[in-house]
């Protein structure tokens, strides 16, 4: 229970990590024997911040090679899973799925991409990942499930700061979603089994607000994207994001008031000037 309590306690502090630890004596002993130290795992994960991910070549569910570099140009969310997990990986993926749905409604469907990577090779084959995605109803066109060759798994996971260790019951591993910018750099790590839309939304909003205009979009499309991005707010009760147009309405109202006041003062100034001219004209006559 030491590892389980330690990681849950860290998660409650906002920097938490979690291990795939079932609440059984055998699982606790396996976790303790794994050598996966929570402090060290967190340090590895945090050390990845600012790192540009290498051009790793993985395989998609159809068996085609996919380069991680091909996702550059938009923010990217990356999670590591293993398909043999029956509790935490599915729960984390469902939580991420709900958060993504909420963010797509508020930020836009095509504003970012998601990748889930199966790190347990050769078990996490393209076919296994395809079955996993189908089982949990993940059909979003911007969400890919990728299978890395076994030979690159150590370098790939090290690049992301993702720590894991095999145990008799499966794996102990960090539960993290890495947020990458459009250049492929890790800018944020989100930890825990429950992935809230708010935790993902803030870094995504920051990235999208500074995103260069897409030449394929019209000026109106880009303007609406930016308004939507800057006006999304998190609901503290549900953790979901929604679009709040109160801010632009208040800005528009304030701007209108300012313009009207300027017009009023200009008219008053002109009227006073005309009055002064008339007085001077009468005095000279």
VOGU-3710 file (C-alpha; in Angstrom, 3 decimals, decimal comma):
1> xxxxxxxxxx> 0,000/0,000/0,000  3,012/2,290/0,342  3,290/3,042/-3,369  -0,457/3,317/-3,807  -0,812/5,834/-0,954  2,277/7,753/-1,997  1,151/8,312/-5,565  -2,435/9,116/-4,646  -1,216/11,607/-2,075  0,986/13,266/-4,659
11> xxxxxxxxxx> -1,949/13,427/-7,071  -3,983/15,297/-4,482  -1,259/17,951/-4,413  -1,567/18,675/-8,125  1,757/17,151/-9,128  0,553/13,653/-8,467  1,486/10,520/-10,257  -0,291/7,218/-10,048  0,786/3,630/-10,331  -1,217/0,777/-11,710
21> xxxxxxxxxx> -1,473/-0,871/-8,327  -4,402/-3,119/-7,522  -5,331/-3,151/-3,832  -4,109/-6,681/-3,136  -1,171/-7,893/-1,015  0,484/-9,536/-4,025  0,203/-6,322/-6,014  1,624/-4,243/-3,173  4,621/-6,546/-2,852  5,170/-6,382/-6,604
31> xxxxxxxxxx> 5,067/-2,602/-6,525  7,543/-2,479/-3,691  9,881/-4,860/-5,518  9,637/-3,008/-8,831  12,071/-0,275/-7,869  9,831/2,396/-9,384  10,416/5,227/-6,946  7,749/7,936/-6,988  10,110/10,864/-6,446  12,478/9,658/-9,152
41> xxxxxxxxxx> 9,617/9,017/-11,591  8,238/12,510/-11,000  11,705/14,019/-11,500  12,081/12,185/-14,824  8,666/13,376/-15,963  9,301/17,001/-14,998  12,753/16,927/-16,595  11,061/16,289/-19,947  9,403/19,722/-19,889  10,742/21,854/-22,710
51> xxxxxxxxxx> 12,143/18,822/-24,533  11,454/18,478/-28,233  10,366/14,916/-28,951  12,463/12,995/-31,448  11,214/11,835/-34,816  10,146/8,383/-33,646  8,458/6,094/-36,188  5,525/4,065/-34,866  2,777/1,971/-36,487  -0,910/2,894/-36,611
61> xxxxxxxxxx> -3,904/0,560/-36,249  -3,841/-0,155/-39,965  -0,212/-1,240/-39,924  1,148/1,897/-41,593  4,240/3,710/-40,269  3,552/7,063/-38,607  6,154/9,606/-37,555  5,491/11,617/-34,407  6,845/14,588/-36,344  3,796/14,339/-38,623
71> xxxxxxxxxx> 1,654/15,670/-35,757  3,537/18,953/-35,592  1,618/22,051/-36,543  -1,003/21,608/-33,812  -0,895/20,938/-30,061  -0,721/17,229/-29,264  -1,840/15,211/-26,228  0,089/11,976/-25,649  -0,731/9,192/-23,210  0,956/5,814/-22,672
81> xxxxxxxxxx> -1,193/2,732/-22,071  -0,961/-1,032/-22,206  -3,885/-2,999/-23,553  -3,588/-5,831/-21,035  -4,641/-3,490/-18,228  -8,209/-4,081/-17,095  -8,785/-1,180/-14,716  -6,642/1,934/-14,647  -5,667/2,302/-18,324  -9,289/1,948/-19,479
91> xxxxxxxxxx> -10,495/4,318/-16,748  -7,831/6,886/-17,604  -8,604/6,608/-21,313  -12,342/7,075/-20,681  -11,577/10,101/-18,509  -9,364/11,543/-21,245  -12,102/10,808/-23,778  -14,691/12,801/-21,815  -12,256/15,692/-21,348  -11,450/15,708/-25,072
101> xxxxxxxxxx> -15,149/15,758/-25,988  -15,701/18,818/-23,809  -12,657/20,604/-25,184  -13,602/19,871/-28,778  -16,995/21,485/-28,217  -15,446/24,646/-26,852  -12,102/24,901/-28,626  -12,999/23,221/-31,908  -12,733/19,666/-33,235  -9,633/20,193/-35,352
111> xxxxxxxxxx> -7,623/22,408/-33,025  -5,452/19,648/-31,491  -4,592/15,938/-31,829  -4,422/13,026/-29,402  -2,163/9,970/-29,480  -2,284/6,911/-27,227  0,860/4,773/-27,354  0,977/1,100/-26,350  4,314/0,598/-24,602  4,039/-3,130/-23,794
121> xxxxxxxxxx> 5,650/-4,734/-26,815  4,995/-7,013/-28,596  1,627/-7,413/-26,858  0,450/-3,880/-27,751  0,321/-4,612/-31,455  -1,627/-2,481/-33,945  -4,399/-5,080/-33,809  -4,523/-4,964/-29,996  -4,685/-1,156/-30,014  -7,407/-1,230/-32,666
131> xxxxxxxxxx> -9,446/-3,597/-30,503  -8,840/-1,382/-27,445  -10,050/1,752/-29,235  -13,085/-0,096/-30,626  -13,971/-1,537/-27,212  -14,108/1,929/-25,675  -15,822/3,591/-28,614  -13,014/5,985/-29,524  -13,682/7,036/-33,106  -12,453/10,648/-33,130
141> xxxxxxxxxx> -10,540/11,277/-36,381  -7,887/13,282/-34,528  -7,186/10,511/-31,979  -4,649/7,903/-33,065  -3,462/4,726/-31,351  0,152/3,886/-32,154  2,336/0,852/-31,598  6,119/1,441/-31,348  8,668/-1,199/-32,371  10,013/-2,866/-29,248
151> xxxxxxxxxx> 13,531/-1,618/-29,981  12,579/2,069/-29,656  10,380/1,827/-26,544  13,197/2,750/-24,082  14,215/5,860/-26,040  10,608/6,815/-26,766  9,459/6,609/-23,149  12,608/8,357/-21,923  11,909/11,222/-24,331  8,509/11,759/-22,685
161> xxxxxxxxxx> 9,798/11,223/-19,154  7,465/8,232/-18,852  8,552/5,761/-16,161  7,306/2,178/-15,878  8,364/-1,161/-14,433  7,175/-4,697/-15,109  5,668/-6,661/-12,226  4,143/-10,164/-11,991  0,688/-8,560/-12,251  1,453/-6,273/-15,209
171> xxxxxxxxxx> 3,111/-2,872/-14,949  3,539/-0,076/-12,479  3,705/3,153/-14,432  3,181/6,866/-14,280  -0,283/8,046/-15,275  0,473/11,133/-17,315  -0,797/13,025/-20,324  1,928/15,026/-22,026  0,897/18,277/-23,717  3,091/19,149/-26,715
181> xxxxxxxxxx> 3,131/22,426/-28,596  2,968/22,749/-32,372  6,756/22,356/-32,584  6,728/19,016/-30,754  8,003/20,295/-27,401  6,548/19,075/-24,099  5,091/22,088/-22,333  2,975/20,455/-19,626  2,547/17,126/-17,830  -0,851/16,214/-16,367
191> xxxxxxxxxx> -0,987/13,440/-13,797  -3,591/11,134/-12,341  -6,332/8,697/-13,254  -9,020/11,389/-13,632  -8,134/13,756/-16,458  -10,200/16,940/-16,103  -11,035/19,146/-19,054  -9,862/22,118/-17,011  -6,375/20,670/-16,533  -6,029/20,107/-20,277
201> xxxxxxxxxx> -7,867/23,237/-21,326  -5,587/25,832/-19,769  -2,360/24,788/-21,552  -4,274/24,167/-24,788  -5,851/27,628/-24,635  -2,434/29,192/-24,144  -0,973/27,262/-27,076  -3,894/27,945/-29,374  -4,013/31,642/-28,561  -0,492/32,001/-29,947
211> xxxxxxxxxx> -1,001/29,673/-32,898  -0,136/31,202/-36,313  -3,079/31,767/-38,636  -3,752/28,820/-40,903  -3,628/30,007/-44,534  -6,381/27,548/-45,435  -8,820/29,247/-43,059  -10,730/32,378/-43,887  -10,211/35,517/-41,836  -13,641/35,010/-40,233
221> xxxxxxxxxx> -12,817/31,379/-39,338  -9,599/32,439/-37,648  -11,327/35,273/-35,827  -14,080/32,940/-34,543  -11,483/30,342/-33,482  -9,634/32,932/-31,443  -12,801/34,312/-29,882  -13,860/30,792/-28,918  -10,424/29,940/-27,542  -10,104/33,077/-25,442
231> xxxxxxxxxx> -13,683/32,908/-24,145  -13,738/29,330/-22,865  -14,139/28,990/-19,103  -14,123/25,954/-16,862  -17,215/24,960/-14,899  -15,909/24,386/-11,333  -18,658/21,857/-10,610  -18,195/19,588/-13,626  -14,646/20,423/-14,729  -15,951/20,811/-18,283
241> xxxxxxxxxx> -15,224/23,727/-20,559  -17,879/25,950/-22,084  -17,808/29,041/-24,229  -18,631/32,226/-22,303  -19,267/35,244/-24,511  -19,698/37,568/-21,531  -16,188/38,961/-21,934  -16,482/39,991/-25,607  -19,951/41,414/-24,938  -18,564/43,466/-22,052
251> xxxxxxxxxx> -15,639/44,601/-24,216  -17,995/45,539/-27,054  -20,267/47,394/-24,623  -17,338/49,242/-23,115  -15,976/50,136/-26,541  -19,406/51,374/-27,660  -19,744/53,494/-24,530  -16,255/54,918/-25,072  -17,041/55,793/-28,718  -20,344/57,432/-27,763
261> xxxxxxxxxx> -18,641/59,457/-25,033  -15,944/60,557/-27,477  -18,632/61,634/-29,969  -20,452/63,521/-27,191  -17,298/65,381/-26,080  -16,314/66,192/-29,668  -19,794/67,587/-30,347  -19,628/69,606/-27,129  -16,189/70,916/-28,056  -17,386/71,897/-31,529
271> xxxxxxxxxx> -20,479/73,597/-30,069  -18,328/75,556/-27,627  -16,008/76,597/-30,466  -18,970/77,782/-32,532  -20,312/79,717/-29,535  -16,932/81,371/-29,009  -16,734/82,377/-32,689  -20,204/83,930/-32,537  -19,314/85,929/-29,426  -16,125/87,231/-31,066
281> xxxxx> -18,111/88,146/-34,194  -20,619/90,192/-32,181  -17,903/91,946/-30,202  -16,034/93,048/-33,345  -19,271/94,302/-34,916
//
